[in-house]
Amino acid sequence: MNREVVTVTPEIAGRWLAANCDIPFNSVQYKVDQYARDMLAGHWPLAGEGIRFDEADQLIDGRHRLRACVKAGVPFQTYVTHLSGGDVVTAPPIAQPPMVSAMEKMASDLKQRFLGG
């Protein structure tokens, strides 16, 4: 595994997204919009979550952040991790349940419970 701090420009983010556009992904626009606002305001700290690529150089984490970077048109610093063949990954990227779906389900459940629909 190789992990480093990288300044991701909108151009780099666009290239990484374009190279991985054939992988299924459900984007949540409000998250992209929120992240873009935070990046524009300079409120994007270097934190534990970053951009991850698997051993085949396929993007497995960070699409919302990359889309936000492109939308905001500003660079941001993040950790970029490239996994190697011997790294332990809990599940293949396609088999990992998308966090977005879980959030959407929870929001739907709460809406149904408290607002009746």
C-alpha positions in Angstrom: 0.0 0.0 0.0 1.2 3.5 -0.9 -0.3 6.5 0.8 0.7 10.1 0.3 -0.7 13.6 0.6 -1.6 15.0 -2.8 -2.9 18.3 -3.9 -5.8 17.3 -6.2 -6.6 19.9 -8.8 -9.9 20.0 -10.8 -7.9 18.7 -13.8 -6.6 15.7 -11.9 -10.0 15.0 -10.4 -11.6 15.1 -13.8 -9.0 12.7 -15.2 -9.5 10.2 -12.3 -13.3 10.4 -12.7 -13.1 10.0 -16.5 -10.8 7.0 -16.2 -13.3 5.3 -13.9 -16.6 6.3 -15.5 -17.5 2.7 -16.4 -17.8 1.6 -12.7 -21.3 1.9 -11.3 -21.8 4.7 -8.8 -24.8 6.4 -7.4 -23.9 10.1 -6.9 -25.8 12.1 -4.4 -25.8 15.7 -5.7 -26.4 17.4 -2.4 -23.2 15.8 -1.1 -21.3 17.0 -4.1 -22.8 20.5 -3.6 -22.0 20.5 0.1 -18.4 19.4 -0.5 -18.0 22.0 -3.3 -19.2 24.8 -1.0 -16.8 23.7 1.8 -13.9 23.5 -0.7 -14.7 27.0 -2.1 -14.9 28.4 1.5 -11.5 26.8 2.4 -13.1 24.5 4.9 -11.7 21.3 3.6 -9.1 20.0 6.2 -6.7 17.2 5.5 -8.4 14.3 7.3 -8.3 10.5 7.4 -10.7 10.0 4.5 -9.1 10.3 1.2 -9.1 8.9 -2.3 -8.4 5.2 -2.7 -7.4 3.2 -5.8 -7.3 -0.6 -5.9 -4.4 -2.7 -7.2 -5.8 -2.3 -10.8 -5.8 1.5 -10.3 -9.6 1.6 -10.2 -11.1 4.3 -8.0 -12.8 2.7 -5.0 -13.4 5.7 -2.7 -13.6 9.4 -3.2 -15.9 10.1 -6.1 -18.1 12.7 -4.3 -14.9 14.6 -3.3 -13.5 14.5 -6.8 -16.8 15.6 -8.3 -17.0 18.5 -5.8 -13.4 19.5 -6.7 -14.4 19.7 -10.4 -17.6 21.6 -9.6 -15.8 24.1 -7.2 -12.9 24.6 -9.6 -10.4 24.7 -6.7 -7.7 22.2 -5.6 -7.8 20.4 -2.3 -5.3 18.4 -0.3 -6.1 14.8 0.6 -4.6 11.4 1.2 -4.3 9.3 -1.9 -3.9 5.5 -1.3 -2.9 3.0 -3.9 -3.6 -0.6 -2.7 -1.3 -3.3 -3.8 -2.0 -7.0 -4.5 -1.2 -8.1 -0.9 -3.3 -5.5 0.9 -6.3 -6.7 2.8 -9.6 -5.2 1.6 -12.8 -6.3 3.4 -14.8 -6.8 0.2 -14.3 -6.2 -3.5 -15.3 -2.6 -4.4 -18.5 -3.7 -6.3 -19.6 -5.9 -3.4 -19.2 -3.1 -0.8 -22.7 -1.7 0.0 -22.8 2.0 -1.0 -23.0 4.3 2.0 -25.2 6.6 0.0 -27.9 3.9 -0.3 -27.8 3.4 3.5 -28.2 7.2 4.0 -31.0 7.4 1.5 -32.8 4.5 3.1 -32.5 6.0 6.6 -33.8 9.4 5.3 -36.7 7.7 3.6 -37.5 5.7 6.8 -37.4 8.8 8.9 -39.6 10.7 6.5 -42.1 7.9 6.4 -42.1 7.6 10.2 -42.4 11.3 11.1 -44.0 12.9 8.0 -46.1 10.0 6.8 -44.6 9.8 3.3 
